[in-house]
Structures are given as C-alpha cells and as structure tokens.
Amino acid sequence: MRPLVRTAALNGYVELSRSLGVDPHAQMKRVDLDTADLAVQDRWISGTAAVRLLELSAAASHHDDFGLRMAELRRFSNLGPLSLVVREEPDVRSALGLLLRHEHMYNELLHARLSERNGLATLKVDLRLGDSMPARQATELAVGAFTRILRGFLDPRWHPLSVWFTHRAPADPGRHRRLFGPGLEFDREFNGMVFYADDLDAPNAMADPHLRNYARQYFDAIAASPRDTSVVDRVRELIEALLPTGRCSIEQVARSLGVDRRTVHRHLAHSGETFSSLLNATRLRLAEQVVASPRRSLTEISGLLGFSSLSAFSRWFREQLGCSPREWRKEKSQEQDPGRG
C-alpha cells in the first residue's frame, strides 16, 4: 500500500494557490482529492496524491518555488499531537530526535536521518514514494520545514552551513537563498542540510521544565498504541474523506491506495470486512453525529454522507435506525432539553 500523509501537510495550500492565481479545487480534483479533505488536520490522505498536487500546482502557477512557499506557512501545530511534546524538550537534539523517531505519526512518506561527524551534523531527507515520479516541490517543502523548525529553536536568523538538493537549480533561486542561506547547492548527492553539531546542544527556549513530564506522559499514552496502518483503517479513513465529494467508491479508494479493487477486497476479507460494510458503518457513525445538530439541513447532510438525494438518505436512515432523520433530530433535541416538547 502506498504511504499516507496527514492533511496538515497541505496546510495553507488553498490560500497560497489562490494568491498565485491557481484554482485549488481544480488542482485537487486532478489528483482525486478535495478541498473538503483539508478541513480536518488529522485526516490521512494519499501521499503520492499530495506530491503530485504540489508538482501540478507549481506548473500551473509558474512558480517553481511553490514547495518553499508552502514551507513558509509551516507551524509546529502541523505536526499534530507530537508538537506538544517537541515544544517541551530541553534541547534541540532531543526535540529533533523525537521528530525523526516518530515521523510516521505525521507523514508516512518522509524518511529523515541525522548523523554527526567531525563537529558537523548532517540531516538527510528522503521521500519514499514507491514509484518514480517528480517530487521536487515536496522535497523542498520537507527540507524547508526542517529548516524553519530548527530556526524556531535556535535563532530567526539561523542558516545551515549548506543545503543540498539532488535536482537542478530553479530559474530564480532567490527565495531558496533567503530561506536556506548562501550554502545552497543543486545537482548534489542527497537532499538535506549540514550544520554545526553544537547547534544540537542549544537549549530549547520554548521549553517549560514543569510541563515536560505532563507532555511526555500524554505522548507516551499515544505512542504506546501506535497508529494502526492496516488496510481496514486506511479504507475507513479514505471513505470518510471521500464521502462529501460524491466520489466514494471502491475504485476511488483503490486508486488512492495505489492498488486495484481486488487487492482491497482481499485485504478487507482477511479482516472479516467488506467495502460495503465499512461504507455503511462509517455513514452510520457520521450520521449519528451530524443529524442531531440543527446547524445543518438534512439536504446538506445527505450530500456530506454521499447520497444522491435527500429521499435516498432518508430511506437508508430509516432502515438503519428505525425512524426518519427528522424524527431522530427531534428526539435528540428533546433529550438535550427535556423542557421542550
């Protein structure tokens, strides 16, 4: 199965695209994603689709520094729950080490490794795509994001000694040099950066020693139950992401996972599931959450759950729960406010 990334990896994509005259909806549709996917940062989407999206958007905008522009929008919060712990690590070495050990918690594509020799630290960054495909923008985004993270720990004016990329130089490297400094080189042997190893021993000015134990306890509880990347979980997450787009099908899910539909059926069967059972269970869970709230119309909810019409949604809802959506909403409203009737 192809790796997934958190939707937070595309933080700021919609706004950046629009600022450069690119239609984000159209570009995301080309890679079978939807801007609605980005509403929840902890949702997982196809990593290869995200990589292709950045390449297409760079071409459409005529800005070959698109990935770097995305990097400039990065925040610690994009790391998800891991960011809460990283902020409280006592020094740069422990904070960076935590990021590298648990990178699977925010990006399954990313493979970064740190080495030290002769007073220098080398951080190499690879993207494990599985297929041979252009990944210039995603690579520059990843290296740029690490640069901004280190700068946040060290100094706003900090630059690595050198930053290398395996791809060729852009037509205008101005933004690259502003972010990475004068030691920027292209057509080199790896993607990554070199900096003084002493920088790793710098204290983390953001850390609060009194909060570190609490942050660690919280993180240990998460790390003790690592994210299950089984096919069932991936299919379930993709169903939830695809339902509002009206394109939730076994074919679409298989395409996002980089396999054919038979492979998806086979993996689900091993777990005692079918695509239909997961689709139905996901719809039911979401329906129970949103129908009770009066903030959305039932017509809108039917679309969010992937139904072609309100009548089709109502029939399905009655089959599942024994009453109409309107009756369910009224009952839940009365449960929350017994004085109403």
C-alpha positions as CSV (number, residue, x, y, z in Angstrom):
1,M,0.0,0.0,0.0
2,R,1.2,3.5,-0.8
3,P,2.0,5.7,2.2
4,L,-0.3,8.3,3.6
5,V,0.2,11.8,5.0
6,R,-1.8,13.9,7.3
7,T,-3.8,16.6,5.6
8,A,-1.8,19.1,7.7
9,A,1.0,18.5,5.2
10,L,-1.1,20.7,2.9
11,N,-1.7,23.5,5.4
12,G,-2.1,26.8,3.6
13,Y,-2.4,25.2,0.2
14,V,-5.8,26.7,-0.7
15,E,-4.8,30.2,0.3
16,L,-1.4,30.0,-1.4
17,S,-2.9,28.7,-4.6
18,R,-5.4,31.4,-4.8
19,S,-2.8,34.1,-4.2
20,L,-0.9,32.8,-7.2
21,G,-3.9,32.7,-9.5
22,V,-4.4,28.9,-9.3
23,D,-7.8,27.2,-8.7
24,P,-7.1,24.9,-5.7
25,H,-10.4,22.9,-6.2
26,A,-9.5,22.1,-9.8
27,Q,-5.9,21.1,-9.0
28,M,-7.0,18.8,-6.1
29,K,-9.7,17.2,-8.3
30,R,-6.9,16.3,-10.8
31,V,-5.3,14.1,-8.1
32,D,-8.6,12.7,-6.7
33,L,-8.5,14.9,-3.6
34,D,-11.0,17.6,-2.5
35,T,-10.5,20.8,-0.5
36,A,-13.0,19.4,2.0
37,D,-10.4,16.9,2.9
38,L,-8.3,19.7,4.4
39,A,-10.9,20.8,7.0
40,V,-9.6,18.3,9.5
41,Q,-5.8,18.3,10.0
42,D,-5.6,14.8,11.5
43,R,-7.2,13.1,8.5
44,W,-4.9,10.9,6.3
45,I,-4.8,11.1,2.5
46,S,-2.7,9.6,-0.2
47,G,0.9,10.7,0.0
48,T,1.6,10.3,-3.7
49,A,-1.6,12.4,-4.5
50,A,-0.2,15.2,-2.3
51,V,3.2,15.0,-4.0
52,R,1.5,15.2,-7.5
53,L,-0.7,18.1,-6.3
54,L,2.4,20.2,-5.4
55,E,4.0,19.5,-8.8
56,L,0.9,20.3,-10.8
57,S,0.3,23.5,-8.7
58,A,3.9,24.7,-9.3
59,A,3.4,24.2,-13.0
60,A,0.0,25.9,-13.1
61,S,1.3,28.9,-11.1
62,H,4.6,29.2,-13.0
63,H,6.4,29.3,-9.6
64,D,9.0,26.6,-9.2
65,D,9.4,27.7,-5.6
66,F,5.8,26.6,-4.7
67,G,7.1,24.0,-2.2
68,L,9.2,26.6,-0.4
69,R,6.2,28.9,-0.2
70,M,4.3,26.1,1.5
71,A,7.2,25.6,3.9
72,E,7.0,29.3,4.9
73,L,3.4,28.6,6.1
74,R,4.5,25.8,8.4
75,R,3.7,25.9,12.1
76,F,4.6,23.5,14.9
77,S,0.9,22.6,15.1
78,N,1.2,20.9,11.7
79,L,3.0,18.1,13.5
80,G,-0.2,17.2,15.4
81,P,0.0,15.8,19.0
82,L,3.7,15.4,18.6
83,S,4.1,19.2,18.5
84,L,3.0,19.4,22.2
85,V,5.9,17.2,23.3
86,V,8.6,18.6,20.9
87,R,8.0,22.1,22.3
88,E,8.9,20.9,25.8
89,E,12.1,19.0,25.0
90,P,15.1,20.6,26.8
91,D,17.4,21.0,23.8
92,V,17.5,20.8,20.0
93,R,19.0,17.4,19.9
94,S,16.2,15.7,21.9
95,A,13.5,17.7,20.1
96,L,14.9,16.8,16.6
97,G,15.4,13.2,17.7
98,L,11.8,12.9,18.7
99,L,10.7,14.2,15.4
100,L,12.8,11.7,13.5
101,R,11.8,8.7,15.6
102,H,8.1,9.4,15.3
103,E,7.9,10.9,11.8
104,H,5.3,8.1,10.9
105,M,2.9,9.9,13.2
106,Y,2.6,12.8,10.8
107,N,4.0,11.7,7.4
108,E,4.5,8.1,6.2
109,L,6.3,9.3,3.1
110,L,9.1,11.0,5.0
111,H,12.4,9.3,5.9
112,A,14.9,11.7,7.6
113,R,18.1,10.7,9.4
114,L,20.6,12.6,11.4
115,S,24.4,11.8,11.6
116,E,27.3,13.5,13.3
117,R,31.0,13.5,12.3
118,N,33.9,15.9,12.9
119,G,31.8,18.5,14.6
120,L,29.2,18.6,11.8
121,A,25.6,17.3,11.8
122,T,24.0,16.1,8.5
123,L,20.3,15.8,8.1
124,K,19.3,13.8,5.0
125,V,15.7,13.9,3.8
126,D,14.1,11.2,1.6
127,L,10.6,10.7,0.3
128,R,9.6,7.0,0.0
129,L,7.2,7.2,-2.9
130,G,7.4,3.7,-4.2
131,D,7.1,4.9,-7.8
132,S,9.5,7.0,-9.9
133,M,7.8,10.4,-10.0
134,P,8.7,14.1,-9.8
135,A,8.9,15.2,-6.2
136,R,10.9,18.5,-6.3
137,Q,8.2,20.5,-4.6
138,A,7.5,18.0,-1.8
139,T,11.3,17.6,-1.2
140,E,11.9,21.3,-0.9
141,L,8.8,21.6,1.3
142,A,10.2,18.9,3.7
143,V,13.8,20.4,3.8
144,G,12.3,23.9,4.2
145,A,10.0,22.7,7.0
146,F,13.0,21.2,8.9
147,T,14.9,24.5,8.4
148,R,12.1,26.5,9.9
149,I,11.8,24.1,12.8
150,L,15.5,24.4,13.6
151,R,15.3,28.2,13.2
152,G,12.5,28.3,15.7
153,F,14.7,26.5,18.3
154,L,17.9,28.4,17.5
155,D,17.5,31.9,16.1
156,P,15.3,33.5,13.5
157,R,18.4,34.4,11.5
158,W,19.9,30.9,11.6
159,H,21.0,29.2,8.4
160,P,22.6,25.8,7.9
161,L,26.1,25.7,6.7
162,S,24.9,24.1,3.4
163,V,21.7,22.8,1.9
164,W,21.8,20.3,-0.9
165,F,19.3,19.1,-3.4
166,T,19.6,16.4,-6.0
167,H,17.5,18.2,-8.6
168,R,18.6,21.1,-10.8
169,A,18.5,24.8,-9.8
170,P,15.4,26.8,-10.4
171,A,15.3,29.6,-12.8
172,D,15.2,32.1,-9.9
173,P,16.8,30.8,-6.7
174,G,16.0,34.0,-4.8
175,R,13.5,32.5,-2.3
176,H,15.7,29.5,-1.9
177,R,18.7,31.6,-0.8
178,R,16.6,33.7,1.5
179,L,15.4,30.6,3.3
180,F,18.5,28.4,3.2
181,G,21.3,31.0,3.1
182,P,24.4,31.2,0.9
183,G,25.4,27.5,1.2
184,L,22.7,26.4,-1.2
185,E,23.7,23.9,-3.9
186,F,21.8,21.8,-6.5
187,D,22.7,18.7,-8.5
188,R,24.3,17.2,-5.4
189,E,24.3,13.7,-3.9
190,F,21.4,13.9,-1.4
191,N,18.6,16.2,-0.2
192,G,19.2,17.7,3.1
193,M,21.4,20.1,5.1
194,V,24.7,20.3,7.1
195,F,25.1,22.4,10.2
196,Y,27.3,22.6,13.3
197,A,26.7,19.7,15.7
198,D,27.0,22.2,18.6
199,D,23.7,23.6,17.4
200,L,22.1,20.4,18.6
201,D,23.1,21.1,22.2
202,A,21.4,24.5,22.2
203,P,18.8,24.8,24.9
204,N,15.2,25.0,23.8
205,A,14.0,28.4,24.8
206,M,10.3,27.4,24.4
207,A,10.5,24.6,26.9
208,D,8.9,24.7,30.3
209,P,10.6,22.1,32.6
210,H,7.4,21.9,34.7
211,L,5.3,20.9,31.6
212,R,7.7,18.3,30.2
213,N,6.6,15.4,32.4
214,Y,3.0,16.1,31.6
215,A,3.7,16.3,27.9
216,R,5.8,13.1,28.0
217,Q,3.0,11.2,29.8
218,Y,0.5,12.4,27.2
219,F,2.8,11.4,24.4
220,D,3.7,8.0,25.9
221,A,0.0,7.2,26.0
222,I,-0.3,7.9,22.3
223,A,3.0,6.2,21.4
224,A,2.0,3.1,23.4
225,S,-0.7,2.5,20.9
226,P,0.9,3.4,17.5
227,R,-1.4,4.3,14.6
228,D,-2.7,1.2,13.1
229,T,-2.0,1.4,9.4
230,S,-4.0,-1.7,8.5
231,V,-5.8,-1.7,5.2
232,V,-9.1,-1.6,7.1
233,D,-8.1,1.6,8.9
234,R,-6.9,3.2,5.7
235,V,-10.0,2.3,3.8
236,R,-12.2,3.7,6.6
237,E,-10.3,7.0,6.6
238,L,-10.5,7.3,2.9
239,I,-14.2,6.6,2.9
240,E,-14.7,9.4,5.4
241,A,-12.7,11.8,3.3
242,L,-14.3,10.8,0.0
243,L,-18.0,10.8,1.1
244,P,-18.6,14.5,0.8
245,T,-17.0,14.6,-2.7
246,G,-19.6,12.2,-4.2
247,R,-16.8,10.0,-5.5
248,C,-16.7,7.4,-2.7
249,S,-16.3,4.1,-4.5
250,I,-14.1,1.0,-4.2
251,E,-12.4,2.1,-7.4
252,Q,-11.5,5.5,-6.0
253,V,-10.3,4.1,-2.7
254,A,-8.1,1.5,-4.5
255,R,-6.7,4.3,-6.7
256,S,-5.8,6.3,-3.6
257,L,-4.0,3.3,-2.1
258,G,-2.2,2.5,-5.3
259,V,-3.7,-0.9,-5.8
260,D,-6.6,-2.5,-7.7
261,R,-10.0,-3.1,-6.3
262,R,-9.4,-6.9,-6.0
263,T,-6.5,-6.2,-3.7
264,V,-8.6,-4.0,-1.5
265,H,-11.4,-6.7,-1.4
266,R,-8.9,-9.4,-0.5
267,H,-7.3,-7.4,2.4
268,L,-10.7,-6.5,3.8
269,A,-11.9,-10.1,3.6
270,H,-8.9,-11.1,5.7
271,S,-10.3,-8.8,8.4
272,G,-13.8,-10.0,8.1
273,E,-14.9,-6.8,6.4
274,T,-16.2,-5.7,3.0
275,F,-16.2,-2.3,1.4
276,S,-19.9,-2.1,1.8
277,S,-19.8,-2.9,5.5
278,L,-17.2,-0.2,6.1
279,L,-19.1,2.3,4.0
280,N,-22.3,1.6,5.9
281,A,-20.6,1.7,9.3
282,T,-18.8,5.0,8.5
283,R,-22.0,6.6,7.2
284,L,-23.9,5.5,10.3
285,R,-21.3,6.8,12.7
286,L,-21.2,10.2,10.9
287,A,-25.0,10.4,10.6
288,E,-25.5,9.9,14.3
289,Q,-23.1,12.8,14.9
290,V,-24.4,15.3,12.5
291,V,-28.2,14.7,12.2
292,A,-28.7,15.5,15.9
293,S,-27.3,19.0,15.2
294,P,-29.8,21.6,13.8
295,R,-27.0,23.6,12.3
296,R,-27.0,21.6,9.1
297,S,-30.0,21.0,6.9
298,L,-30.9,17.4,6.2
299,T,-30.3,18.0,2.5
300,E,-26.8,19.2,3.2
301,I,-26.2,16.2,5.5
302,S,-27.3,13.8,2.8
303,G,-24.7,15.3,0.4
304,L,-22.0,15.1,3.1
305,L,-22.7,11.4,3.5
306,G,-22.5,10.8,-0.2
307,F,-26.2,10.3,-1.0
308,S,-27.6,11.5,-4.4
309,S,-30.8,12.8,-2.8
310,L,-32.5,13.5,0.5
311,S,-35.0,10.8,-0.2
312,A,-32.3,8.2,-0.7
313,F,-30.7,9.3,2.6
314,S,-34.0,9.2,4.4
315,R,-34.7,5.7,3.3
316,W,-31.3,4.5,4.3
317,F,-31.5,6.2,7.7
318,R,-34.9,4.6,8.5
319,E,-33.5,1.2,7.6
320,Q,-30.6,1.7,9.9
321,L,-32.2,3.4,12.9
322,G,-35.9,2.7,12.5
323,C,-37.0,6.3,12.2
324,S,-36.6,9.2,9.8
325,P,-33.8,11.7,10.2
326,R,-36.3,14.4,11.2
327,E,-37.7,12.2,13.9
328,W,-34.2,11.3,15.2
329,R,-33.3,15.0,15.3
330,K,-36.4,15.9,17.2
331,E,-35.9,13.1,19.7
332,K,-32.2,14.1,20.4
333,S,-33.3,17.7,20.8
334,Q,-35.8,16.8,23.4
335,E,-33.2,14.6,25.2
336,Q,-30.9,17.6,25.4
337,D,-33.7,20.0,26.5
338,P,-36.4,18.0,28.4
339,G,-38.4,21.2,28.8
340,R,-39.2,21.3,25.1
341,G,-41.8,19.0,23.8
